[in-house]
Amino acid sequence: MAQSFVEPEKTPLALLLLGQDADPDSERGVECPGDLPPASDPDLVARAAAAKAALGDRVFILGHHYQRDEVIQFADVTGDSFKLSQQAAARPEAQFVVFAGVHFMAESADILTADHQTVILPDLAAGCSMADMAAMHQVDEAWQTLTRWGLAESTVPITYMNSSADIKAFTGRNGGSICTSSNAKRSLEWSFERGERVLFLPDQHLGRNTAVRDLGMSLEDCVVWDPHKPDGGMTEEQARSARMLLWKGHCSVHGKFTAESVDDVRERMPGITVLVHPECRHEVINKADLVGSTEFIISTIDAAPPGSAFAVGTELNLVRRLALRHPDKTVVFLDKAVCFCATMNRIDLPHLVWSLESLVEDRVVNQISVDPDTAHWARVALDRMLALPGVASAPTD
């Protein structure tokens, strides 16, 4: 008998969307700025439907997997960040692309879509804490240090999709490539054909997990570059002997899961399959049964036979949606208590209605526009990724 979905406990130590507390056990305390608004009233739902109908094919709404249900119901397509941007680019008849996601995703959509298409982010406060952990001035300073040490020429930058457009452009200018959680292994293999080491931005966990788990490196091959310390907090010799220079960044949601989370769920639910995202910490990856991208998590649970049981280490909106979609299976959240992706949840129905109704009135609000030079070099880095064998036709995140 499958177990129905149980909301994580709202404990004082949780990264709660309710309240103002931070979790002292997470890598970086995340304060959630107040309560989520209650489910929107039927009037807002009707207004969103009416505005979308009035715009017709002129608008294309993209909904990220981590988005709340009341917004997802109006998405034309759902998926992960780069997949959604590609789908928007494949709809040139859509004058307006409304991205129910976060800022770096909307930037990617603007880079990939045609000049006549306008990309809109319903709430400009919807950022990404991971992307914000690598500021352009910090990355420039790091590259200058590597240049001073004579290491830049033998170092290939690889930047995770979850990064700002200017970091993607830096990667393109310096001979590097973008990667997703699905193709990080192939991206690293490509980079080591061209250099002795990789500067991996901005998520240290995806870089470490891919290098050690997928490429057989040791933890000693990986060193963490801390942008808040002089010279990244390391010596020239440490950088020279490393194969992976991992930027000190992480996902504040996936970084919450711990090895204890895995032990606890196995004790409570013997025989359960632990399925986690590669943005999780290395010790969590080592204890999990299955590791993969958001698309991998979804397809794995979709394909599992009735009666299967999964503890899933990824964002709560998606885990809940999967549990409700599969009442014949047990799908639970890996941790007892954790925050939603707080910035993703800023895209709520009131903001979506406002952006759509503004378009109906011929007013463009919250347009996301990447300057031509940045867009060019970011596209160079993206094209290098897409040129890797099998990447263009494979899941992207």
C-alpha positions as CSV (number, residue, x, y, z in Angstrom):
1,M,0.0,0.0,0.0
2,A,1.6,3.3,-1.1
3,Q,2.0,6.0,1.5
4,S,0.4,9.3,0.9
5,F,2.5,12.4,0.8
6,V,3.3,13.9,4.3
7,E,4.4,17.5,4.6
8,P,7.8,17.9,6.2
9,E,7.6,18.9,9.9
10,K,7.7,22.6,10.5
11,T,10.4,22.6,13.2
12,P,12.4,25.6,14.5
13,L,15.5,24.2,12.8
14,A,13.9,24.0,9.3
15,L,14.6,26.3,6.4
16,L,11.0,27.3,6.6
17,L,9.1,29.3,4.2
18,L,7.0,30.2,7.2
19,G,8.8,32.4,9.7
20,Q,12.2,34.1,9.7
21,D,14.5,31.4,11.0
22,A,17.6,30.0,9.5
23,D,19.0,26.4,9.7
24,P,22.3,26.3,11.6
25,D,23.1,22.9,10.0
26,S,22.9,24.1,6.4
27,E,26.0,25.4,4.6
28,R,24.6,28.9,4.6
29,G,21.6,30.0,6.7
30,V,18.7,31.1,4.5
31,E,16.1,33.4,5.9
32,C,12.7,33.0,4.4
33,P,11.1,36.5,4.3
34,G,7.7,35.7,5.7
35,D,4.8,33.4,4.9
36,L,3.8,32.3,1.5
37,P,0.5,34.0,0.6
38,P,-2.5,31.7,0.8
39,A,-3.7,30.0,-2.3
40,S,-5.0,32.7,-4.6
41,D,-8.7,33.3,-4.8
42,P,-10.8,32.2,-7.8
43,D,-10.9,35.8,-9.1
44,L,-7.1,35.8,-9.7
45,V,-7.3,32.4,-11.4
46,A,-10.0,33.6,-13.7
47,R,-8.1,36.8,-14.5
48,A,-4.9,34.8,-15.4
49,A,-6.9,32.6,-17.7
50,A,-8.7,35.6,-19.3
51,A,-5.4,37.5,-19.9
52,K,-3.7,34.4,-21.3
53,A,-6.6,33.8,-23.6
54,A,-6.6,37.4,-24.8
55,L,-2.9,37.2,-25.7
56,G,-3.3,33.9,-27.5
57,D,-0.3,32.8,-29.4
58,R,1.5,36.1,-28.7
59,V,2.5,34.7,-25.3
60,F,4.3,31.6,-24.3
61,I,4.5,30.8,-20.5
62,L,7.4,28.7,-19.2
63,G,7.1,26.9,-15.9
64,H,10.1,25.6,-14.0
65,H,9.6,22.2,-12.2
66,Y,10.1,23.9,-8.8
67,Q,7.4,26.4,-9.3
68,R,4.2,26.4,-7.2
69,D,1.1,24.6,-8.6
70,E,-1.1,27.7,-8.9
71,V,1.4,29.1,-11.4
72,I,2.3,25.8,-13.2
73,Q,-1.3,25.4,-14.2
74,F,-0.9,28.3,-16.6
75,A,2.4,27.1,-18.1
76,D,2.5,26.1,-21.8
77,V,5.5,23.9,-21.0
78,T,7.2,22.7,-17.9
79,G,10.8,21.7,-17.4
80,D,14.2,22.7,-16.3
81,S,15.9,26.0,-17.1
82,F,17.8,25.3,-20.4
83,K,15.1,23.0,-21.8
84,L,12.5,25.7,-21.3
85,S,14.7,28.3,-23.0
86,Q,15.2,26.0,-26.0
87,Q,11.4,25.5,-26.2
88,A,10.9,29.2,-26.2
89,A,13.4,29.7,-29.0
90,A,11.5,27.1,-31.0
91,R,8.3,29.2,-30.8
92,P,9.3,32.3,-32.8
93,E,5.6,33.2,-33.2
94,A,5.4,34.0,-29.5
95,Q,6.1,37.7,-29.1
96,F,6.2,37.5,-25.4
97,V,8.0,34.8,-23.3
98,V,6.9,34.8,-19.6
99,F,9.3,32.8,-17.5
100,A,8.0,31.4,-14.2
101,G,11.4,30.7,-12.9
102,V,14.4,32.8,-11.7
103,H,16.6,35.5,-13.2
104,F,19.4,33.5,-14.7
105,M,16.8,31.3,-16.5
106,A,15.1,34.3,-18.0
107,E,18.6,35.6,-19.2
108,S,19.2,32.3,-20.9
109,A,15.8,32.6,-22.6
110,D,16.7,36.1,-23.9
111,I,20.1,34.8,-25.2
112,L,18.4,31.9,-27.1
113,T,15.3,33.6,-28.4
114,A,15.0,35.8,-31.5
115,D,15.4,39.6,-31.3
116,H,11.7,40.2,-31.9
117,Q,10.8,38.2,-28.8
118,T,10.5,39.8,-25.4
119,V,11.4,37.8,-22.2
120,I,9.5,38.8,-19.0
121,L,10.2,37.7,-15.4
122,P,7.0,38.4,-13.4
123,D,9.0,39.3,-10.2
124,L,12.5,40.7,-10.6
125,A,13.3,39.6,-7.0
126,A,13.2,36.0,-8.2
127,G,16.9,35.4,-8.2
128,C,19.1,32.3,-7.4
129,S,21.3,32.2,-4.3
130,M,23.7,29.8,-6.1
131,A,24.1,32.1,-9.1
132,D,24.7,35.1,-6.8
133,M,27.6,33.3,-5.1
134,A,29.7,34.0,-8.2
135,A,29.8,37.7,-8.9
136,M,31.7,38.9,-12.0
137,H,34.2,40.9,-10.1
138,Q,35.1,37.9,-8.0
139,V,35.5,35.6,-11.0
140,D,37.7,38.3,-12.7
141,E,39.9,38.5,-9.6
142,A,40.2,34.7,-9.5
143,W,41.2,34.6,-13.1
144,Q,43.8,37.3,-12.6
145,T,45.3,35.3,-9.8
146,L,45.5,32.2,-11.9
147,T,47.1,34.3,-14.7
148,R,49.7,35.7,-12.2
149,W,50.5,32.2,-11.2
150,G,50.9,31.1,-14.8
151,L,48.0,28.7,-14.6
152,A,45.2,30.4,-16.6
153,E,46.4,29.0,-19.9
154,S,46.2,25.4,-18.7
155,T,42.9,26.0,-16.8
156,V,39.5,25.5,-18.6
157,P,36.4,27.2,-17.0
158,I,33.3,25.2,-16.9
159,T,30.2,27.0,-15.8
160,Y,27.0,25.3,-14.6
161,M,23.8,26.5,-16.3
162,N,22.7,27.9,-12.9
163,S,24.8,31.1,-13.4
164,S,24.4,34.6,-14.5
165,A,24.8,35.7,-18.2
166,D,28.0,37.5,-17.5
167,I,29.6,34.4,-15.9
168,K,28.5,32.4,-18.9
169,A,30.1,35.1,-21.1
170,F,33.4,35.0,-19.1
171,T,33.4,31.2,-19.8
172,G,32.9,31.7,-23.5
173,R,35.7,34.3,-23.7
174,N,38.2,32.1,-22.0
175,G,37.7,28.9,-24.0
176,G,35.3,27.2,-21.6
177,S,31.9,25.6,-21.9
178,I,28.5,25.5,-20.0
179,C,27.3,22.3,-18.5
180,T,24.0,21.0,-17.0
181,S,23.6,18.4,-14.3
182,S,22.9,15.8,-17.1
183,N,26.0,16.5,-19.2
184,A,28.6,17.6,-16.6
185,K,30.6,14.4,-17.1
186,R,30.9,15.0,-20.8
187,S,31.7,18.6,-20.3
188,L,34.6,17.7,-17.9
189,E,35.9,15.1,-20.2
190,W,35.9,17.7,-23.0
191,S,37.7,20.2,-20.8
192,F,40.5,17.7,-19.7
193,E,41.2,17.2,-23.4
194,R,42.1,20.9,-23.5
195,G,43.7,21.7,-20.2
196,E,45.3,20.4,-17.0
197,R,42.6,21.6,-14.6
198,V,39.1,23.0,-14.5
199,L,37.7,26.1,-12.8
200,F,34.2,24.9,-12.0
201,L,31.5,27.6,-11.4
202,P,29.5,28.2,-9.3
203,D,28.4,24.9,-7.6
204,Q,31.1,23.1,-5.8
205,H,29.0,20.0,-5.2
206,L,28.1,19.2,-8.8
207,G,31.8,19.7,-9.7
208,R,33.1,17.5,-6.9
209,N,30.4,14.8,-7.4
210,T,31.0,14.6,-11.1
211,A,34.8,14.5,-10.8
212,V,34.9,11.9,-8.1
213,R,31.8,9.8,-8.7
214,D,31.8,9.9,-12.6
215,L,35.4,10.4,-13.5
216,G,37.1,8.5,-10.8
217,M,39.1,11.4,-9.3
218,S,40.0,11.6,-5.6
219,L,38.8,14.2,-3.2
220,E,42.4,15.3,-3.0
221,D,42.2,16.3,-6.7
222,C,39.5,18.9,-5.7
223,V,40.2,22.1,-3.9
224,V,37.7,24.9,-3.0
225,W,38.3,28.4,-4.3
226,D,36.8,30.8,-1.7
227,P,36.2,34.2,-3.4
228,H,36.0,35.9,0.1
229,K,39.7,35.0,0.9
230,P,42.9,36.3,-0.7
231,D,44.0,34.1,-3.6
232,G,40.9,32.0,-3.1
233,G,42.2,30.8,0.3
234,M,44.9,28.6,-1.3
235,T,48.6,28.7,-2.3
236,E,49.9,28.6,-5.8
237,E,51.1,25.1,-5.3
238,Q,47.7,23.9,-4.1
239,A,46.1,25.4,-7.2
240,R,48.8,24.0,-9.5
241,S,48.5,20.4,-8.2
242,A,44.7,20.4,-8.2
243,R,42.6,19.1,-11.1
244,M,39.4,20.7,-10.0
245,L,39.2,24.3,-8.7
246,L,35.7,24.3,-7.2
247,W,34.1,27.6,-6.7
248,K,32.6,27.9,-3.2
249,G,29.0,28.0,-4.1
250,H,26.0,25.7,-3.6
251,C,22.3,25.4,-3.9
252,S,20.7,26.5,-0.6
253,V,17.9,23.9,-1.0
254,H,20.0,20.9,-2.1
255,G,22.8,21.9,0.3
256,K,20.4,21.3,3.2
257,F,20.3,17.5,2.8
258,T,22.7,15.6,5.0
259,A,24.0,12.1,5.5
260,E,21.9,12.0,8.6
261,S,18.8,12.7,6.4
262,V,19.5,9.5,4.5
263,D,20.2,7.5,7.6
264,D,17.0,8.7,9.2
265,V,14.7,7.9,6.3
266,R,16.2,4.5,5.9
267,E,15.5,3.8,9.5
268,R,12.0,5.0,9.3
269,M,11.2,3.3,5.9
270,P,13.4,0.2,5.4
271,G,13.9,-0.7,1.8
272,I,13.2,2.8,0.4
273,T,15.1,4.0,-2.6
274,V,17.0,7.2,-2.0
275,L,17.0,9.4,-5.1
276,V,18.9,12.7,-5.0
277,H,20.1,15.5,-7.2
278,P,23.8,15.9,-7.9
279,E,23.8,19.4,-6.3
280,C,23.6,17.6,-2.9
281,R,26.7,17.3,-0.8
282,H,29.2,14.5,-1.5
283,E,28.4,12.5,1.6
284,V,24.7,12.5,0.6
285,I,25.6,11.3,-2.9
286,N,27.6,8.5,-1.4
287,K,24.7,7.2,0.7
288,A,22.1,7.6,-2.0
289,D,20.9,4.7,-4.3
290,L,20.3,6.9,-7.4
291,V,21.7,10.3,-8.4
292,G,20.5,12.4,-11.3
293,S,19.1,15.6,-12.7
294,T,15.6,16.8,-12.2
295,E,14.5,15.2,-15.4
296,F,16.1,11.9,-14.3
297,I,14.3,12.1,-11.0
298,I,11.0,12.6,-12.7
299,S,11.5,9.9,-15.3
300,T,12.7,7.4,-12.7
301,I,9.6,7.8,-10.6
302,D,7.3,7.9,-13.6
303,A,8.7,4.6,-14.8
304,A,8.8,2.8,-11.5
305,P,6.3,0.0,-10.9
306,P,3.3,0.4,-8.5
307,G,4.3,-0.1,-4.9
308,S,7.8,1.5,-5.4
309,A,9.0,3.8,-2.6
310,F,11.3,6.8,-3.0
311,A,12.8,9.4,-0.7
312,V,13.7,12.3,-2.9
313,G,16.3,14.9,-2.3
314,T,15.2,17.9,-4.3
315,E,12.9,20.9,-4.1
316,L,9.6,20.3,-2.2
317,N,7.2,21.6,-4.8
318,L,8.4,19.0,-7.3
319,V,8.4,16.2,-4.7
320,R,4.9,16.9,-3.7
321,R,3.8,17.1,-7.3
322,L,5.3,13.7,-8.0
323,A,3.7,12.2,-5.0
324,L,0.3,13.4,-6.0
325,R,0.8,12.2,-9.6
326,H,1.6,8.7,-8.4
327,P,-0.8,7.7,-5.6
328,D,0.2,4.0,-6.3
329,K,3.8,4.8,-5.2
330,T,5.3,6.1,-2.0
331,V,7.1,9.4,-2.7
332,V,8.4,11.3,0.4
333,F,10.7,14.2,1.0
334,L,14.2,13.1,2.0
335,D,14.5,15.5,4.9
336,K,12.0,16.0,7.7
337,A,12.0,19.7,7.3
338,V,13.3,22.1,4.6
339,C,12.5,25.3,2.8
340,F,11.0,25.5,-0.7
341,C,13.1,27.4,-3.1
342,A,12.2,30.7,-1.7
343,T,13.2,32.8,-4.7
344,M,11.4,30.5,-7.1
345,N,8.3,30.9,-5.0
346,R,8.4,34.7,-5.5
347,I,6.7,34.0,-8.9
348,D,3.2,33.8,-7.5
349,L,-0.2,34.2,-9.2
350,P,-0.6,37.9,-8.4
351,H,2.7,38.6,-10.2
352,L,1.8,36.4,-13.1
353,V,-1.6,38.1,-13.4
354,W,0.0,41.5,-13.3
355,S,2.5,40.7,-16.0
356,L,-0.1,39.1,-18.3
357,E,-2.7,41.9,-17.8
358,S,0.0,44.5,-18.5
359,L,0.8,42.8,-21.8
360,V,-2.9,42.8,-22.7
361,E,-2.8,46.6,-22.1
362,D,0.3,46.9,-24.4
363,R,2.7,47.5,-21.4
364,V,5.8,45.4,-21.0
365,V,6.9,45.0,-17.4
366,N,10.0,43.4,-16.0
367,Q,11.7,42.7,-19.3
368,I,14.9,40.7,-19.1
369,S,17.5,41.9,-21.7
370,V,21.1,40.7,-22.0
371,D,23.4,43.1,-23.8
372,P,24.7,42.0,-27.2
373,D,28.3,41.4,-26.2
374,T,27.5,39.4,-23.2
375,A,24.9,37.4,-25.1
376,H,27.4,36.6,-27.9
377,W,30.0,35.2,-25.6
378,A,27.5,33.4,-23.4
379,R,26.1,31.8,-26.6
380,V,29.6,30.8,-27.6
381,A,29.9,28.8,-24.3
382,L,26.4,27.3,-24.8
383,D,27.2,26.3,-28.3
384,R,30.4,24.5,-27.1
385,M,28.2,22.5,-24.8
386,L,25.6,21.7,-27.5
387,A,28.4,20.5,-29.8
388,L,29.4,17.7,-27.4
389,P,28.4,14.3,-28.7
390,G,24.8,13.4,-27.8
391,V,24.2,16.6,-25.8
392,A,21.9,18.4,-28.3
393,S,19.4,15.5,-28.3
394,A,19.7,14.6,-24.6
395,P,17.9,15.9,-21.5
396,T,19.5,19.2,-20.6
397,D,19.2,19.5,-16.8
